[in-house]
């Protein structure tokens, strides 16, 4: 692994666990056993490092998405795997990370957020078509409308005014959203698969 990749890996792990503001370039250098100067030879400042970390996270998530789709038996299984992965991510990332990103790196946040919306919309669209082809989703659903509805509900999860963290477990909110939404668009066969997965 190249030094630049090692710095990104170490910084990403620390940012996700501790928040971005709480991690200094000094600490990253010390943990890797290199000088702060070496870190700055690879990244002109912390903003560039944060941006590189976010790009790498996006790339990893894309690979994970492809892996989940290819290893699933049907679209209902795929969506449950995505749900489990989403819950794992929510439980492993310090909420401070997201608030730091929004507050101190707004341009990076906007870019990542907008790209995430586009990617998730395309993915939802693809999964809905797959579900129709497999006879697991109802034929009368409008794919563009349902894709939009799902994305807007997903955005609600991170809205602190709607679901404040001190009152709601966001992983639990996410689970409730996915299961109830899926049941609403599924055929009786699809609902049967959902119930079997939940029982497991």
Steps between C-alpha positions, in 0.01 A plus 500: 500500500634843403561759771222727370253208524620419853444861608146497353422167668624615843331841474169348388494254791570781749255749345216245505574397859581836659360765268708714262563798725635280780774350281814702422753452219759451778309205646466336159876537443588358843267200461668416166851557634573778250566874532229764465706641213462170312121520541505855357719386209213268401207727591530880488254538790237321705225594253676309222544203732132504603399517133725202414351302790146569379588401142646172628193431717274556197711263290489231771122538534453458125701175506300380801173576318609294198604214730161502680303498172705216348480281812120529554245241387222754435426870535343464847819334629704775333306775677527321836878470450510874422297565815739295716799678345333837562437412867861380539627832358267706722613314810870525416525871413512772764214748424752781563668401173197611296444822696872589462486433127191723456633780721871519415513354146168613346621480138615139543175417682283647220697317227485166684135544598387587147695211346360265766142606412564434128665162569226388741226607259659299215545200732138517625376530141704192398377293797135592436528383137665178623219449753235541227683254273518247785128542577579616856384863462153609390455577130296815574784694668652800321877445509601873477249598772583212735876563453449865595275415796755255637788749466302777671415269790869406525585873525253531790704252709792743525273800569557578868176701518296195400705228673721659772781260599427531872149362441544259206745228410571580135580137414156401636331779300681381187393138559135603548508712185645224279279215623173696489582659165585164347184336631296782343640445148528118511277231353373223732800291389736786584335546842545126565876532438517811723324314785736201467806724514365686806427168675861395446 
